[in-house]
Each structure stands twice: as C-alpha cells, then as structure tokens.
Amino acid sequence: MKKLVGVLGWLGVALVVAAVALRFGARPEWFWAPQWTQYLAWAGLAVTALYGLSQWRDIGRSFQGRNVRYGSIALGSVAIFLAILTGINWIASRQNKRWDLTSGGQFELSDQTKKILKELKKPVKVKVFYSSQVGSSDTYRDKLSEYEYQTKMISAEYIDAEKDPLRAQADKVDTVPTILVEYDGRTERVTQADESNLTNALKKAIEGKAKKLYFLQGHNEHDLEDNSEKGYSEFVKALKTDNFETASLTLAQEGKVPDDATAVVIAGPKSDYLATEVEALRVYLKRGGKVLLMVDPPAKPEDPQPVNLIALGKEWGVDLGNNLIVDPVGQMYGTGPLTPIAKRAPGGHPISRDLRAIIAFPMARSATPIEGGASGRVAQKVIETSPQSWAEADVKDLFATRRPQQNVDKGDLPGPIAVVSAVSAPAPDAPDPASPDLPKTETRVVVAGDADFLSNNVMNPQLGNSDLGLNIANYLAQQENLIAIRAKDPENRTLAMSTTQKSTLTWLTLLIIPLLLVGAGVRAWWKRR
C-alpha cells in the first residue's frame, strides 16, 4: 500500500510537469494542445491532493517542534523569492528592452525601418499565410516580433493556409508563404520575410503610389539597364526597394518634363545640353521640380566643358569647378589618388545626417556652394572629401605628368572639397498641395561633381554610395522621413577549410579527444587502486 501511495506522489508531479511543458513548448499548429494542457494540470493536481490526504499524519507531525520553526523560515524565504521574481517579471513586461549582441547587428532593424515605424499614423495589419507542411510560423514570428517591439501600431496574424483555405481564398492567396501588409485600405504583398521586403511593402502601403524618377538620355549618360561596371542597373534595383519607379526621357524629343515626374536625374552626360533642353529644365524647376545634376570632370584636358549645365548649377548657387579632386587618402583604401574618399559634411544636411559610411567618387570635380548664394538661393555642402585632398586646377599638367602635387599658388583649392551640394527654394509656379496635411511643394536641386559614384562598380556594401544615392532620391521627393540607414544583408561568415584541415578536425573530435578523456579516466581509476 505504501508503494502505491508513493507512486501517486510521483505520478502527480509528472502530470503537472507534462502540463507545464506542453503549455510553453506547444507549437501554434497544435490546436489540441491547450485542451490537453488543462486536462493534465487538473489530473496532476487531483493526484497530488490524494497523495497529500493519504499522508496527513506525516504532514501534521512536520508542524510540531523545531521543524515548524525551520519550515516557517524556509517557507517565508520561498515566498519572498517568489514575490521578488513576480515583481521583476511584472516590471519587465512593461519596460522590456532587447539587445542584439551580434557583431553586425543582423537581428536589429535598420534605422530607416525604425523611423518609419515610429512615425506611423494609423495601425498596420500584417497577415502571414504559411503552410505547416513546409515549416512552422516561428521564422516569421522572429522577424515580425522586432516590428511589433518598435511600435504598438503593428499587429501580426499567422494563418496556416492548408488548414484554413477559406481565409487564403478570401485574401486571394494562391502561394505560400505570402505576407499581406494592410494600411489605410491599401494592401501590399511579399513572399519573403526579410527586413528589406517587409519594409518595402510597408513603404508602398503607406505612400500608396510609387515615385517616378526620369533619367535624361541623349548625351551618352549612364544607362539604367547596363550591367557593366559603368552601368546603373544596381542603383535602379536599390531605388525599387525604396518605392521608386525609373524611366528614360529624351528631353530634346519630348520638349518638357512629364507631369508625373517626382525628379529628373542628369547622370554624367558626355556632351553639353542644348539651350532648349536647359530651358525646359528651368520651366520644370519653377513649378516645383526636382533635379539631380551630376557632371563628371573631362576625361581628357582638351574635352569641352558642359557650359550650359555648369551655368544651370550656378543659377542654383553651386559652382562646378574646372578641376580634378586629388585625394592621397584614397590610396589607403586600395584606390588611386584620383578616387577621393568622402564623408558627410558638417552642418547636418538631411541627405547625409545619418550617413556613417564613406563614399568613393571615381574621378570627381568640386561642387562648391557659392558664397552668399545666387538669386537668393543658398546651397549647402552635403558630402566633402578629406582635409588631405585638394582640387587640382592644372588638369592638363596632371594628365601629362601623372604626379599630383598640391600648389595653392597655381589655383589649387585645399581640402576638404565639397563634391555634393544641395539647395532648396520656394517654387513660384507650383500648385498648392492637394491636402493641407501635405508639405508645400518646393524646388530642390542636388549638384554632384561626379556621376560614377552611383555606377555598379562602387555599389559595395562596405561603402555608403548606395545609401547616399537613395537618400538624395528621397530628399528630392520631399520624403525626409525615409532618409536613414537601410537594411543590410546578413554578414556571411563561412569558414573555408582545406581537405587536410577537415580530416584533421574530424579525427580530433571523433577519436583523439575522446581517447584523451578515456585515458584520463583510466589514470584516475588506476591511482585509486
């Protein structure tokens, strides 16, 4: 009988432990888990109660004499400990904080995503359709929990499309995984749960319509579809992640900039623009247009200067110098002195305020704000080179000798040199915004002394070229809230090993270390004997 009573005690404990394990270890697709958790918990408590009733004499004796005092102290200590633990959990549930301890911060959201989430005006509903036959919802929960941690405006729902096909059919989901992002009546779809796709879908749902950038063609500018080192195909891909559409425009044929243009990009023309083209740009700017003007230095000293484009830059307070920037610091990064390494300029311009990485400019000229401005338009430095750099005025001698040497007496400008400058001004012919909540339309111009900094060969994750280009696009679109550091791909830390190294590691882990442990045990046993 005593053995049976003892078994009851252990059985009660086992049932309670099983209930707790099922409660915290069950997966969402185990729909039967909550019901069985309750059954096991009640059964465990009932069996434990029966065991307690059968041992009432022993329990009564434990409250007599010295044991009572010791038991009371132990019970009080346990109660205090539980009270402290409960208080800590109560505070943690309301003042929680997360830390990403990985070296690259791969589990932490980017600055841009955090900024978008904090500025949400309306709630966002995320529906994740997955299949339990392929995997669980844990993958999506891990990522979306970071979004929910940043703001209470986001709520996520996880739906097994195999078990609930009616919900999938109602939302027109025919493939899994599919993630729906709903905001203010608009819905965007993605099929991957990485931060880049999720944030891009969120931006599209918030903005409602993609912004359109027109890249001017007709003067041998950089090609949008070119996959070579000089092409812009990688930058175009990056623009799509920020909800921008791109299109080519031959201004000499069209005669004007289309009305749906968010901004116009002039990407390093090899010949000057016609007077009629420049006049079309002036008309566009007067009605609130936005222009990114990138003018490369001449490839050869005898090449003609783009006079009309340089004059357009001066009208907006930026002087494109007839020079070539030389930067000895570039050699430290494996580039030549004609590839200046630049960083954000002092002053905190919105384009570069959060830009931390360095930017490479393969052969650049200065783009310096004119002191005092021009016609009331005062430009501001955005990106500048290092103090060791200078703008070489005698370009012909530099190409001839290939030995750059600073000489201020000959007109060289000492560094740091502005290579990107920006200006904004009221637009006299701009229509009033459709809504009083929208910002007033203004003209914005960004001038750069180089167009190669957005080409494919410098779209390196270690550089800030891509972020700079996207920040400029968002600034021109008057979307300062989207100017921030974007999500990066997780760092790949693959350990490459030779065949010999793999073989050595295999023998070391499977044979040598176990044999050493066995030998140590045998030695200890032999000593005791």
C-alpha positions as CSV (number, residue, x, y, z in Angstrom):
1,M,0.0,0.0,0.0
2,K,2.8,2.4,0.9
3,K,4.4,1.7,-2.5
4,L,1.2,2.6,-4.3
5,V,0.9,5.8,-2.3
6,G,4.5,6.8,-3.2
7,V,3.7,6.1,-6.9
8,L,0.7,8.5,-6.6
9,G,3.0,11.3,-5.4
10,W,5.5,10.9,-8.3
11,L,2.6,10.5,-10.8
12,G,1.1,13.8,-9.7
13,V,4.4,15.6,-10.1
14,A,4.9,14.0,-13.6
15,L,1.4,15.1,-14.8
16,V,2.0,18.7,-13.6
17,V,5.4,18.9,-15.3
18,A,3.9,17.5,-18.5
19,A,1.2,20.2,-18.4
20,V,3.7,23.0,-18.0
21,A,6.0,21.6,-20.7
22,L,3.0,21.3,-23.1
23,R,1.9,24.8,-22.2
24,F,5.2,26.5,-23.1
25,G,6.5,24.1,-25.7
26,A,3.4,23.6,-27.9
27,R,3.5,25.0,-31.5
28,P,0.7,27.2,-32.9
29,E,-0.4,24.4,-35.3
30,W,-1.1,22.0,-32.4
31,F,-4.7,23.1,-31.9
32,W,-5.3,20.3,-29.4
33,A,-2.5,21.5,-27.0
34,P,-4.5,24.0,-24.9
35,Q,-7.2,21.5,-24.1
36,W,-4.8,18.7,-23.2
37,T,-2.8,21.1,-21.0
38,Q,-5.8,21.7,-18.9
39,Y,-6.6,18.0,-18.6
40,L,-3.1,17.2,-17.5
41,A,-2.9,20.0,-15.0
42,W,-6.2,19.1,-13.3
43,A,-5.3,15.4,-13.2
44,G,-1.9,16.2,-11.7
45,L,-3.4,18.4,-9.0
46,A,-6.1,15.8,-8.2
47,V,-3.5,13.0,-7.8
48,T,-1.2,15.3,-5.7
49,A,-4.2,16.1,-3.5
50,L,-4.9,12.4,-3.0
51,Y,-1.3,11.8,-2.1
52,G,-1.5,14.7,0.4
53,L,-4.6,13.3,2.1
54,S,-3.0,9.8,2.4
55,Q,0.0,11.4,4.2
56,W,-2.0,13.6,6.7
57,R,-0.3,12.1,9.8
58,D,3.2,12.8,8.5
59,I,2.2,16.3,7.4
60,G,0.8,17.0,10.9
61,R,3.9,15.9,12.6
62,S,6.0,18.2,10.4
63,F,4.3,21.2,12.1
64,Q,5.5,20.2,15.6
65,G,8.6,21.3,17.4
66,R,11.7,22.6,15.9
67,N,10.7,21.5,12.4
68,V,7.9,24.1,12.4
69,R,10.3,26.9,13.0
70,Y,12.7,25.8,10.3
71,G,9.9,25.1,7.9
72,S,8.4,28.5,8.5
73,I,11.7,30.2,7.8
74,A,12.1,28.2,4.6
75,L,8.5,28.9,3.5
76,G,8.9,32.6,4.2
77,S,12.2,32.7,2.1
78,V,10.4,30.9,-0.7
79,A,7.5,33.4,-0.6
80,I,9.8,36.4,-0.6
81,F,11.8,35.0,-3.5
82,L,8.6,34.3,-5.5
83,A,7.4,37.9,-4.7
84,I,10.6,39.4,-6.0
85,L,10.5,37.2,-9.1
86,T,6.9,38.2,-9.7
87,G,7.8,41.9,-9.3
88,I,10.7,41.6,-11.7
89,N,8.5,39.9,-14.3
90,W,5.8,42.5,-13.9
91,I,8.2,45.3,-14.5
92,A,9.9,43.5,-17.4
93,S,6.6,43.0,-19.1
94,R,6.0,46.8,-19.2
95,Q,9.6,48.1,-19.5
96,N,11.1,45.5,-21.8
97,K,14.4,46.0,-23.7
98,R,16.2,44.0,-26.3
99,W,19.8,43.8,-27.2
100,D,21.3,42.5,-30.4
101,L,24.8,41.2,-29.4
102,T,25.8,40.0,-32.9
103,S,28.8,41.9,-34.4
104,G,26.9,43.0,-37.4
105,G,23.6,43.7,-35.7
106,Q,21.9,41.2,-38.0
107,F,18.8,40.8,-35.7
108,E,18.3,44.5,-35.2
109,L,16.1,46.6,-37.5
110,S,17.8,49.3,-39.6
111,D,17.5,53.0,-38.8
112,Q,15.2,53.6,-41.7
113,T,12.7,50.9,-40.6
114,K,12.7,52.2,-37.1
115,K,12.0,55.7,-38.3
116,I,9.1,54.6,-40.5
117,L,7.6,52.5,-37.6
118,K,7.8,55.4,-35.1
119,E,6.1,57.8,-37.5
120,L,3.1,55.5,-38.3
121,K,-0.1,57.5,-38.1
122,K,-2.5,54.6,-38.5
123,P,-2.5,50.9,-37.5
124,V,-0.9,48.3,-39.7
125,K,-2.2,44.8,-40.0
126,V,0.1,42.0,-41.2
127,K,-1.2,38.6,-42.3
128,V,1.2,35.8,-42.7
129,F,0.0,32.8,-44.8
130,Y,2.2,29.8,-44.4
131,S,2.0,26.0,-44.6
132,S,2.7,23.8,-41.6
133,Q,3.6,21.1,-44.1
134,V,6.7,23.1,-45.2
135,G,7.6,24.8,-41.9
136,S,6.3,26.5,-38.8
137,S,5.4,30.1,-38.3
138,D,8.4,30.7,-36.0
139,T,10.5,32.1,-38.8
140,Y,8.0,34.9,-39.4
141,R,7.3,35.5,-35.8
142,D,11.0,36.1,-35.0
143,K,11.2,38.8,-37.6
144,L,7.8,40.5,-37.1
145,S,8.3,40.5,-33.4
146,E,11.0,43.1,-33.9
147,Y,8.5,45.3,-35.8
148,E,5.9,44.8,-33.0
149,Y,8.5,45.6,-30.4
150,Q,9.2,49.0,-32.0
151,T,5.5,50.2,-32.1
152,K,2.1,49.2,-30.9
153,M,0.7,50.2,-34.3
154,I,1.6,46.9,-35.9
155,S,-0.2,43.6,-35.2
156,A,0.5,40.3,-36.9
157,E,-1.7,37.3,-37.6
158,Y,-0.4,33.9,-38.6
159,I,-2.7,31.7,-40.8
160,D,-2.0,28.2,-41.9
161,A,-3.2,28.2,-45.5
162,E,-3.5,24.4,-45.5
163,K,-5.8,24.2,-42.5
164,D,-7.8,27.4,-43.3
165,P,-8.1,27.5,-47.1
166,L,-11.2,29.8,-46.9
167,R,-9.1,32.6,-45.4
168,A,-6.5,32.1,-48.1
169,Q,-9.1,32.2,-50.8
170,A,-10.8,35.3,-49.3
171,D,-7.4,37.2,-49.5
172,K,-6.6,35.7,-52.9
173,V,-3.5,33.9,-51.7
174,D,-2.5,31.1,-54.0
175,T,1.1,30.5,-53.0
176,V,2.7,30.2,-49.6
177,P,4.4,31.9,-47.9
178,T,2.6,35.1,-48.7
179,I,2.7,38.2,-46.3
180,L,0.0,40.8,-46.6
181,V,0.7,44.3,-45.3
182,E,-2.5,46.4,-44.9
183,Y,-2.5,50.1,-44.1
184,D,-5.4,52.6,-44.6
185,G,-7.2,50.4,-47.0
186,R,-4.2,49.6,-49.1
187,T,-2.6,46.1,-49.3
188,E,0.9,45.1,-50.4
189,R,2.1,41.5,-50.8
190,V,5.6,39.9,-50.3
191,T,6.8,36.3,-50.3
192,Q,9.9,36.7,-48.2
193,A,10.1,37.7,-44.5
194,D,13.4,39.5,-44.6
195,E,13.5,43.2,-43.5
196,S,14.2,44.6,-46.9
197,N,11.0,43.1,-48.4
198,L,8.8,43.8,-45.4
199,T,9.9,47.4,-45.0
200,N,9.5,48.0,-48.8
201,A,5.9,46.6,-48.6
202,L,5.2,48.8,-45.7
203,K,6.5,51.9,-47.5
204,K,4.4,51.1,-50.6
205,A,1.3,50.6,-48.4
206,I,1.9,53.9,-46.6
207,E,2.7,56.0,-49.7
208,G,0.1,54.4,-51.9
209,K,1.9,55.2,-55.2
210,A,5.5,54.8,-56.3
211,K,7.5,57.9,-57.0
212,K,8.9,58.3,-60.5
213,L,12.4,59.3,-61.5
214,Y,13.2,60.2,-65.1
215,F,16.8,59.7,-66.2
216,L,17.6,62.0,-69.1
217,Q,19.2,60.4,-72.2
218,G,20.6,61.6,-75.5
219,H,24.1,62.8,-74.4
220,N,25.7,59.4,-73.5
221,E,24.6,59.4,-69.9
222,H,24.8,56.3,-67.7
223,D,22.4,53.6,-68.9
224,L,19.8,52.3,-66.5
225,E,19.8,48.8,-67.9
226,D,23.6,48.5,-68.3
227,N,25.0,45.7,-66.1
228,S,28.7,46.6,-66.7
229,E,30.8,48.5,-64.3
230,K,29.7,51.9,-65.6
231,G,26.0,51.0,-65.7
232,Y,23.3,52.0,-63.2
233,S,21.4,48.7,-63.0
234,E,22.3,48.1,-59.4
235,F,21.2,51.6,-58.4
236,V,17.9,51.1,-60.2
237,K,17.4,47.9,-58.2
238,A,18.1,49.8,-55.0
239,L,15.6,52.5,-56.0
240,K,12.8,49.9,-56.3
241,T,13.3,48.9,-52.7
242,D,12.6,52.5,-51.8
243,N,9.4,52.5,-53.8
244,F,10.7,54.4,-56.8
245,E,10.0,53.8,-60.5
246,T,12.5,54.7,-63.1
247,A,12.2,55.7,-66.8
248,S,14.3,57.2,-69.5
249,L,13.5,60.5,-71.0
250,T,14.9,62.2,-74.1
251,L,14.2,65.9,-73.4
252,A,15.1,67.1,-76.8
253,Q,12.3,65.0,-78.3
254,E,9.6,65.4,-75.6
255,G,10.2,69.2,-75.1
256,K,9.2,69.1,-71.4
257,V,9.4,67.1,-68.3
258,P,6.3,64.9,-67.8
259,D,3.8,66.0,-65.1
260,D,4.2,62.7,-63.2
261,A,7.9,63.2,-62.6
262,T,9.0,63.2,-59.0
263,A,12.5,64.2,-60.0
264,V,14.8,64.3,-63.0
265,V,18.3,62.8,-63.0
266,I,21.1,64.0,-65.2
267,A,23.7,61.2,-64.9
268,G,27.1,62.3,-66.3
269,P,26.4,63.4,-69.9
270,K,29.4,63.3,-72.2
271,S,28.3,66.3,-74.2
272,D,26.6,69.6,-73.2
273,Y,22.8,70.0,-73.2
274,L,21.1,72.1,-75.8
275,A,19.8,75.5,-74.8
276,T,16.2,74.3,-75.4
277,E,16.8,71.4,-73.0
278,V,18.1,73.6,-70.3
279,E,15.2,76.0,-70.7
280,A,12.8,73.0,-70.3
281,L,14.6,72.2,-67.1
282,R,14.2,75.8,-65.9
283,V,10.5,75.7,-66.5
284,Y,10.2,72.4,-64.7
285,L,12.1,73.8,-61.7
286,K,9.9,76.9,-61.5
287,R,6.8,74.8,-60.9
288,G,8.4,72.8,-58.1
289,G,10.6,70.4,-60.0
290,K,13.5,68.4,-58.5
291,V,16.8,67.8,-60.3
292,L,19.8,65.7,-59.5
293,L,22.6,67.2,-61.7
294,M,25.8,65.0,-61.9
295,V,28.6,66.4,-64.1
296,D,31.8,64.4,-64.4
297,P,35.2,66.1,-65.0
298,P,36.5,65.9,-68.5
299,A,38.1,62.6,-69.4
300,K,40.8,64.5,-71.3
301,P,42.1,68.0,-70.8
302,E,41.1,69.0,-74.3
303,D,37.5,67.9,-73.9
304,P,34.9,70.7,-74.0
305,Q,33.2,71.7,-70.8
306,P,29.3,71.4,-70.4
307,V,28.9,75.1,-70.3
308,N,25.1,75.1,-70.2
309,L,24.8,72.6,-67.4
310,I,27.5,74.4,-65.4
311,A,25.6,77.6,-65.8
312,L,22.4,75.9,-64.6
313,G,24.3,74.8,-61.4
314,K,25.5,78.3,-60.8
315,E,21.9,79.6,-61.1
316,W,21.1,77.4,-58.1
317,G,24.1,78.5,-56.1
318,V,26.6,75.7,-56.8
319,D,29.9,76.2,-58.7
320,L,31.1,73.1,-60.7
321,G,34.8,73.7,-60.8
322,N,37.0,73.1,-63.8
323,N,39.3,70.9,-61.8
324,L,40.0,67.4,-60.6
325,I,40.0,66.3,-57.0
326,V,43.1,64.6,-55.8
327,D,43.0,62.6,-52.5
328,P,46.0,60.8,-51.1
329,V,43.7,59.0,-48.6
330,G,42.2,57.0,-51.5
331,Q,45.4,55.0,-51.7
332,M,44.9,53.7,-48.2
333,Y,41.7,52.1,-49.4
334,G,43.2,50.4,-52.4
335,T,42.2,53.1,-54.9
336,G,44.3,55.7,-56.6
337,P,44.6,59.4,-55.6
338,L,42.0,60.3,-58.3
339,T,39.3,58.4,-56.4
340,P,38.6,60.7,-53.4
341,I,37.1,59.1,-50.3
342,A,34.4,61.4,-48.9
343,K,32.1,61.6,-45.9
344,R,29.3,63.7,-44.7
345,A,29.9,67.4,-44.4
346,P,29.4,69.4,-41.2
347,G,26.0,71.2,-40.9
348,G,23.7,68.2,-40.7
349,H,22.0,68.2,-44.1
350,P,19.1,65.8,-44.2
351,I,20.7,63.8,-47.0
352,S,23.9,62.9,-45.1
353,R,22.8,63.5,-41.4
354,D,22.6,59.7,-40.7
355,L,25.2,58.6,-43.2
356,R,28.1,56.9,-41.4
357,A,29.9,55.0,-44.2
358,I,32.5,56.5,-46.5
359,I,31.7,57.2,-50.2
360,A,34.1,56.6,-53.1
361,F,34.0,59.1,-56.1
362,P,35.9,57.7,-59.1
363,M,37.3,60.9,-60.7
364,A,35.4,63.9,-59.4
365,R,35.3,67.7,-59.7
366,S,34.3,70.1,-57.0
367,A,30.7,71.1,-56.5
368,T,31.1,74.1,-54.1
369,P,28.3,76.3,-52.7
370,I,28.7,79.8,-54.0
371,E,29.4,82.2,-51.1
372,G,26.3,84.3,-50.5
373,G,24.2,82.2,-52.8
374,A,22.8,83.1,-56.2
375,S,19.5,84.9,-56.6
376,G,18.6,84.2,-53.0
377,R,19.3,80.5,-53.4
378,V,21.9,79.4,-50.8
379,A,23.3,75.9,-51.3
380,Q,24.7,73.7,-48.5
381,K,27.5,71.2,-48.5
382,V,26.3,67.6,-48.3
383,I,29.5,65.5,-48.9
384,E,33.1,66.6,-48.8
385,T,36.5,65.0,-49.2
386,S,39.2,64.6,-46.6
387,P,41.4,67.6,-45.4
388,Q,44.4,66.0,-47.1
389,S,42.7,66.3,-50.5
390,W,42.7,69.2,-52.9
391,A,41.2,70.3,-56.2
392,E,43.8,70.3,-58.9
393,A,43.4,73.4,-61.2
394,D,46.0,72.5,-63.8
395,V,44.3,69.4,-65.1
396,K,46.5,69.3,-68.3
397,D,49.7,69.1,-66.3
398,L,48.2,66.4,-64.0
399,F,47.3,64.2,-67.0
400,A,50.7,64.8,-68.5
401,T,52.9,64.1,-65.5
402,R,50.7,61.7,-63.6
403,R,52.3,63.1,-60.5
404,P,49.8,65.0,-58.4
405,Q,51.2,67.7,-56.3
406,Q,49.3,70.5,-54.5
407,N,50.2,74.0,-55.4
408,V,47.9,76.7,-54.0
409,D,49.8,79.4,-55.9
410,K,48.5,77.9,-59.2
411,G,44.9,77.9,-58.1
412,D,44.6,74.6,-56.4
413,L,41.8,74.5,-53.7
414,P,42.9,72.9,-50.4
415,G,40.6,70.3,-48.9
416,P,38.2,69.4,-47.7
417,I,36.4,69.8,-51.0
418,A,32.6,69.7,-51.5
419,V,31.7,67.1,-54.0
420,V,27.9,67.1,-53.5
421,S,25.9,70.2,-52.6
422,A,22.1,70.8,-52.3
423,V,19.7,73.7,-52.4
424,S,16.0,74.2,-51.9
425,A,13.8,77.2,-52.6
426,P,10.2,78.2,-52.9
427,A,8.6,77.3,-56.3
428,P,6.8,80.4,-57.7
429,D,4.7,78.4,-60.2
430,A,4.0,75.3,-58.1
431,P,0.3,74.4,-57.5
432,D,-1.0,74.3,-53.9
433,P,-0.8,70.8,-52.3
434,A,-4.0,68.7,-52.6
435,S,-4.2,68.3,-48.9
436,P,-3.3,70.8,-46.1
437,D,-1.5,67.9,-44.4
438,L,0.9,67.6,-47.3
439,P,4.2,69.7,-47.3
440,K,4.2,72.7,-49.5
441,T,5.9,72.0,-52.9
442,E,9.3,73.5,-53.2
443,T,12.1,73.3,-55.8
444,R,15.1,71.2,-54.9
445,V,18.4,70.7,-56.7
446,V,21.3,68.5,-55.8
447,V,24.6,69.0,-57.7
448,A,27.4,66.4,-57.7
449,G,30.8,66.7,-59.3
450,D,30.8,63.0,-60.3
451,A,28.3,60.6,-61.7
452,D,30.3,57.4,-61.4
453,F,29.6,57.2,-57.6
454,L,26.3,55.5,-58.5
455,S,27.7,53.0,-61.0
456,N,27.8,49.3,-60.5
457,N,31.5,49.0,-59.7
458,V,31.1,51.0,-56.4
459,M,27.8,49.5,-55.2
460,N,29.8,47.8,-52.4
461,P,28.1,47.0,-49.1
462,Q,31.2,48.4,-47.3
463,L,30.7,51.8,-48.9
464,G,27.8,54.3,-48.4
465,N,27.4,55.0,-52.2
466,S,24.0,53.2,-52.4
467,D,22.7,54.9,-49.2
468,L,23.8,58.3,-50.5
469,G,22.0,57.8,-53.8
470,L,18.8,56.7,-52.1
471,N,19.0,59.5,-49.6
472,I,19.3,62.0,-52.5
473,A,16.2,60.4,-54.2
474,N,14.1,60.6,-51.0
475,Y,15.3,64.2,-50.4
476,L,14.2,65.2,-53.9
477,A,10.9,63.5,-53.3
478,Q,10.4,65.5,-50.1
479,Q,10.4,62.3,-48.1
480,E,12.9,63.2,-45.3
481,N,11.3,60.5,-43.1
482,L,12.8,57.8,-45.3
483,I,16.3,59.2,-45.2
484,A,18.2,56.8,-42.9
485,I,20.5,53.8,-43.0
486,R,18.8,50.9,-44.7
487,A,18.8,47.2,-44.0
488,K,21.9,45.3,-45.0
489,D,22.2,41.7,-46.0
490,P,23.3,39.4,-43.1
491,E,27.1,39.0,-43.0
492,N,28.3,35.7,-44.4
493,R,30.9,34.2,-42.2
494,T,31.6,30.9,-43.9
495,L,34.7,29.1,-42.7
496,A,36.7,27.8,-45.7
497,M,38.8,24.7,-44.9
498,S,41.0,22.5,-47.0
499,T,40.6,18.7,-47.2
500,T,43.5,18.2,-44.9
501,Q,42.1,20.6,-42.3
502,K,38.7,18.9,-42.4
503,S,40.3,15.5,-42.0
504,T,42.4,16.7,-39.0
505,L,39.3,18.3,-37.3
506,T,37.3,15.1,-37.9
507,W,40.0,12.9,-36.3
508,L,40.5,15.4,-33.4
509,T,36.8,15.5,-32.4
510,L,35.8,11.8,-33.1
511,L,38.9,10.0,-31.9
512,I,41.8,11.9,-30.3
513,I,39.8,14.0,-27.7
514,P,37.6,11.0,-26.6
515,L,40.7,8.8,-26.2
516,L,42.3,11.5,-24.1
517,L,39.2,11.7,-21.8
518,V,39.1,7.9,-21.5
519,G,42.9,7.8,-20.8
520,A,42.4,10.4,-18.0
521,G,39.6,8.3,-16.5
522,V,41.7,5.1,-16.6
523,R,44.6,7.0,-15.0
524,A,42.4,8.3,-12.1
525,W,41.0,4.8,-11.6
526,W,44.5,3.2,-11.5
527,K,45.7,5.7,-8.9
528,R,42.8,4.9,-6.6
529,R,43.6,1.2,-6.8
